[in-house]
Amino acid sequence: MNTKLSERSLANVTVFSSCALLFIWVVPETIAFRHLLLIIGAISSGFLLRKNLQLIYPLRPANLPLYILFSLFIWVAIHWSFFSLNSELEFSEIKSLWVRTFLGSIMGVGLGISLRKYSSLCKYLYCALFSTPLINLGSYVYASVLNHALILPIDFEKYFFTKIETAYFGGIAAAVSVGQLVYLFKCDQYHNRIRKVIFWFLGIILVLVSAIISRTKNGMLIIAILLFALIIIFIMNALRGHIKRSSVYISAIVLFVVLVTASMIHNKYASAGWSNLYDDVKVAIDIDKNTQWNQVEGEPIYPLNGKGETVAVNTYSRVAWAAVGLRLIWQYPLGYGSINHSFDGMQDVAGIEHGHKGQTHSGWIDYGLAFGIPGLLILISTLILNIYFGLKQKDQLNLLSISISCTLLIFCIFAEMSWKQYFESMIFFIAFIVTITAYKDIIE
């Protein structure tokens, strides 16, 4: 009895720390509190893992994503020891960012164990996942009250955080909503769970509104992909007779109308780039002919696209940087060694003159520049294998795990996830979802 009580207490501490961390991860000037929560959560998770060693031993196929994920830290040590192109910078990140990332990964494992063993704790995580869009919406409402009228998204500048936080954490919340809706509509008694269905539908709408007022293209794109996937899943299940056709068709139509309406509103206030996206991308990928990418963004005279119009600066820059990054990964397949500064440093190594000192704005490319093709294989194979094992037993938590895996695989293509706390939180989420999948195999 005492052992059970002790384990439940550890689970409570882990879930509380994780939820609090999710709430403040995007709030500025909270790094000391984030450190405290990471330490508390990692300690409680370490004791939980000690009580649940069957998660990692004996060896079983479903554990493979977890083993591969933690091999990342071995690769980082090997890279710094033998392959680093800036060992001083890499070691400074190992002592700070990578320590936080390791603590977060242990915390993610503990969170996965906690939710598998005590499903009643899931509701606290679900609420915490929506904290970022809620904070964003709250700041918008507060600014509108001070303005005595609703502020147009184009005039809303009083963010607590930047667009990437809105897109990333909103995307994770949307992914969880999609996974839960798939589960609820597959259940034989889903019509008795109407309140849960409404909750997750409202969660999606909240994330969409948050993306609109922040004018985040990345946020709208990942939500659109997720909702299109959900609509397709609904229709396929209806055609197979797994769920009532009338209910699923109504739900699919509602989702489609909501998505189209949100997209129209977003396009009205978003920065330029959507209308000529294809033509601008064609110009941007020709990095040898159009070399404006190597100057400070906004300073050069940008080329014309196939329509005779000047390319959208944000589209041109990000696509061109990504193309340069891919070339550098091919030339230096073992990576530079810095999560935060590899694009800048790798261009110096390659002798490329450049005014842009930031990243490529593609999470996978920036991460590939940092830790090369081996590093990319570690994380991407972890997510793909997690989807594979999750699909074998599609319970509620495994569907959540699958949806987050798919979201991260796609989102990191076009969003700058390899940067400071975003990277730390990504590894936290990956550790969480692979633990969920692995522990399901133990239960069975």
N, C-alpha and C positions, 0 to 999 in steps of 0.2 A: 504493500500500500504506500509506504513512504517513497519507494522508488518511483511509483507512478505519479505521485504528487510532485516529486522533485522534477520529473521529466516534464510534466505539464507546466510547472513554473518556468522552467527553462524555455519552453515553447512560447509562453506568454511574453517573456522578456524579449525573445528573438523577434516575434511578430510586432510587438510594440516599437522596438528599435527600428525595424524595417519600415514600418508605417510612418514613424516620425521622420526618418531619413528621406523617404519619398516626398514628404511634405515640404522639407526645407532644402532639398537638393538644388532647387532652382532659385532659392531666395538668396540674394547677395549678402555678404558680410556674415555668413554663418559657418565659415570653415572650421572654427574651433568646435562648434556644436556638432558638425558633421563628423569630425574626428572622434569625439566622445561617443557618439552613437555607433560608429563603425567598430570601435574598440569593445563597447558593451555587447553589441550584436555578435561580433566575432567570438568573444569569450563564451557567451551562452550557447552559440552554435557549435563551438568546439566541444563543449560538454555533451551537447545533444548528439553530435556525431560519435563521440566516445560510447554513448549508450546505444548507438545504432550502427555498430561496425559492420553489420551485415549489408549495409549500403555499398561498401567498397570491397568487402571480402566475405565469402569466396568470390572469385571472378565469375561474371556472367555477361552475356552479350549486351544486355540493356545498360550495363554500367560503362560501356565503351565510350559514349560521349563525355561522361564525367572524367574518365581517365585522360582522354585526349585534351579536354579543356585544361586540366591542371598540368599537362605537359607544356603548356604555354610558358609557365614560370620557369621550367627547366630550360626551354629554348631561349628565354630572355637572359638567363645566367650564362649560357653557352655563347650567345651572341656578344654579350659584353666582354666575355673573356677572350674571344678569338676573332670576331668579325666586325666589331664596332668601327665605324668611320669617325666617331667622335666620342671616345670612351669617357671623357670628363662629363660631357652633357648627358650621356646615357646613364652614368652612375648617379648623377644628381637626380634623375628621374626615378631610378631604382629605389633611392632612399626616400622618395616622397610619393610620387604618383603610383609606383608599383607596389609599395607597401600598402597604400590605401586600396589599391585594386585587389591585392591578395586578401586583405581583411574583408572587403566587400564580397569576394567569391566565397569565403568561408561562411559569411553571413547569409549569402544566397542559398548555400547548401542547408544551413539550419532552418531557413524559412521554408524550403521545400519539405524537409522532414516534418516540421511543425504542422503544415497544412495537410500533409498526408495522414498524420496520426490524429490530428484534432481538427476535423473539417469545420467545426463551429467557428474557428478563427479566420476562415476565409473571408467572411464579410468585412472584417477590418481592413484587410489588404485591398479588397475591391473598392472600398470607399477612399482609401489613401491614393489609389491610382488616379482618381479623378481630381486630386487636389490642385494640380497645376492648371488645368483648364478652369477650375473654379476660382483660383486666385486671379487668373488672367481676366475672367469675366467680372469678378468683383472689383478689380482695379478699374475696369472700363465703366462699370456702373457708378463707382465713386467719382470718377472724372466727369461723367455726364451730369451727376448731381451738382457738382461744383460749377459746371457750365450752364446749369438750368435748362439743358436740352441734350438729347442724344448726340454724341459725337460721331461723326462719320469715321469709318475705319482709317481713311487716308489721313485724318487729323489726330488719330489716337497715338500719341507718342509716349505716354507715361507708363511704360512697361516696368514691371518688377524684374523682368528678365528679357532676353532676346528671343527672336523668332524660333531659333532652333529648339529651345526648351519647349515652346508651345507645340512645335511639330513633333518632337521626339516623344515627350511624355504623353501628349495627346494621342499619338499614334499607338503607343503601348496600351493606353486605355481603350482605344477603339478596337485593337486586336483582341483584348480580353472580352470586350462586349460581343464581338463576332463569335469567338469561341463559345461563349455562354449561350448565345442565341442558337447556334447550331445544336448544342446539347439539348436545350429546352424544347426545340422543335422536333428533335428525334425521340424524345421521351413519349411513352404511351399516354402518360397523364399530363402532357404539357398544358392542356387547357385548364388544369387546376392550378397552374403556376403563372397566371396572367399578370400578377403583380411583379414577378421577376422579369417577365418579358417586357413589360412597360418600363421597368427600371433600366434595363440594358438599352432599349430603344431611346430613352431619354438621355442616357449616357452618350450615345452616338451623336445625338443632336447637340448636346453640350460641347462635345469636342469639335463639331463642325462650326458652331457659333464662335468658339474660341479661336479657331483657325481663321475665320472670316475677319474678326475684329483685329487680329494681328497681321492679316494680309500675308500669311505664310504659304508660299507655293508648295514647299515640301510637305507641309501639314495637309493641305488639301489633296495633294497627289496620293499620299499613302492612304488617306481615308477613302478616297475614290476607289483605289485598288482593292481595299478590304471590302468595301460595300459591294462592288461588282462581284467579287468572289463569293460573298454571302448570298447575293441574289441567285447566282448560278447554282450554288449548293442547295438552296431552297428549292429551286425548280427541278433539279436532278432528283432530289429526294421525293418530291411530289410525283414525278413521273414514274419512279420506282414503286410508288405506293407506300412509302415509309411514313408519310404524314398526309393529313387531309389536304387535298388540292385547293379547296376554296380558301382555307386559312393561309396557305403558303403564297398563293397568288396575290391575295390582298396585301400580305406583308411585303412581298417583292415589289408590288406597285408603289406602296407607301415609301419604301426605301429609295426606289428610283426617283420618285417625285421630290423627296427630300434632298437627294444628292444633286439632281439637276438644278433645283432652286438655289441650293447653297453655292453651286458652281457659278451660276449666273451672277449672284450677288458678289461673290469673290472676284470674278473677272472684272466687275465694274470698278472695283477699288484697288485691285492688285497692281503692282508695278508692271511695266511693259515686258513682253516676252512670250506670252502664250500664243498670240495670233500668228507670229512668224517663226514659231519654234523650229520647224523642220528646216526652213531656209537658213536660219541663223546657225543651227548646228552644223550644216554642211560647210559653212564658212569657217566656223570655229575649229573644226577638226583638221583643217589644213594649216597646221602649226608652222610649217616651213615657209609658206607663202605669206600668211597673215601673222605677223609677229608682235602684234600689240599686246599679247598676253604677258610679255616679259617686262612690261612697264607698269607703273602704279595704276591701279584700276581707276578709270575716269579721266586720266590725263591725255592719252593719245587720241588721234582722230581714228575712229573705228571704220572698218571696211563696210562696203555695201553688200547686202545679200542678193539673191537671185531676183528679187522683186525691185531692186534698185533702191532699197531703203537701208538706212544705217542699222546695223545689227543692234539688238538689245544688249546693253553692256553686261548685265548680269548673266544672261545666257551665254554670250560669247566667252566671257572670262572663265566661267566655271567649266564649260565644255573644253576649252583650250587647255586650261590647267590640268584637267583630267587626262587629256591626250598626252600632254608632256609627262605627267606622272606615270602613265602606263609605259611610255618609252623608257623612262628612267628605271622602272621596276625590271624591265627586260634587260637593261644594260647592267643593273646592279641587283641581281636576284636575291641576295642575302640581306639587303636593307641597310639603312643608315644607322638606326638605333634609337631614334627619339620619337616618341608619340606626338609631341607638340611641334617639333621643328624639322621634320625630315624633308619636307618638300624644299624648304629654304636651304637646308644644309646639303641635300643631294644635288641641287643645281650648282652650288659652289664647287662640290666635288667634280661635277661633270664639266666645269668651266663655262657655265651658262650665265651671261650677264642678265640680271633680273632686278626689277624694282619692287615686285610683289614679294612681301616677306611672310605671307600667311600660308595657308594650306590650299589644297586643291578643291576643298569642299566636297569631296567624295570620301566617305568613311573608309571603304575598302581600299581605295587607292592610297590614301594617306597612311593607313595601317600597313599596306604592302610596302610603301616606301620606308616605313619604320623598321619592320621585321621581316621583310622579304616574302618570297613565295612560301617558305616553310611556315611562317607565321600565318599567312592567309589560309594555307591548307589546314592548319590546326583549328581555327575558328569556323571556317566555312564547313569543314567536314563534321565538326561538332554539331552544328545546327542541322545539317542534312541528315545525319544519323539520328539525331533526336526526333526529327519528323518521322523517319522510318520506323523507329521503335514506338513512337507515340501512336502512329496509325494502327499498330497491331492491337491496341487495347484502348478504344476511343471512349474513355470515361470523361467525366466533367473536367477534371484537372489536366488530363492529357490533351484534351481539345484546347484548353488554355495554353498549354505548353507548345502545341503545334502552331497555333495562331501567332504567338509571340515569335517563334522561330522564323516563320515565313515573313513576318513584318520586319525583323532585323535583317534578314537576308536581302530584302528588297530595299529597305530604307537606307541602308549603308551604301548603296550604289550612288545615291544622289544627295546625301546629307552628310555634314561634317561631324561624324560621330567619333573620330579618333582625335579627341581633344579634351584634356583635363578631366573634369568630373563626368563628362558624357561617356568617355571611354570606361571610367570606373563603374558607372551605373550599368553600362552595357554588359560588362563581365559579370556584375552582380545578377542581372536578369538571366544571363545564359546559365550561370551556376544554379540559379533557382529552378529554371525549367528542366534542365537535364536531371536534376535531383528528383523532381516530380515524376519524370518518366522512369527513372531507374528504380525508385521506391515502389512504384506500381507493380513492377515485375517481382519484387520481393513479396509483396502482399499476396499476389497470385500464387 
